[in-house]
Amino acid sequence: MTRKLAIRLSLLSSIIYIALTILYFSSIVSKINHSDSPSAGAGLGMLVAFLTPHYFMLLIAVIFNIVISLIKFTKNYLIIINIILYIIAGALGFILGFVLIISIIFQIIFLIIAYNNNK
């Protein structure tokens, strides 16, 4: 596996994670709109409040990953910075559960493979 392929696989897994998250939140919002319970909106508000830092760091990591995948010469320190950004995003998402960590682990593994590859 080449370095660029590993970086692009990390980017692809990030984009899939973001797309699944958007689908998840859209289904939650549609269920809240058809719910009679007033506490359903409060639950969504708490979920968004807890996940906002996680998604903000994830968005920064994805943007940085796009920049790394577009430049011709990828330096090791850029990959290390991106790994650190994903670790921070995973730590912020750990508040709500282990499912968020599993999705971040794949991105970190691909970036570690890219870092260890000498090509």
Secondary structure as GFF3:
##gff-version 3
##sequence-region A 1 119
A	DSSP	alpha_helix	3	33	.	.	.	ID=ss1
A	DSSP	alpha_helix	39	70	.	.	.	ID=ss2
A	DSSP	alpha_helix	76	93	.	.	.	ID=ss3
A	DSSP	alpha_helix	98	116	.	.	.	ID=ss4
###
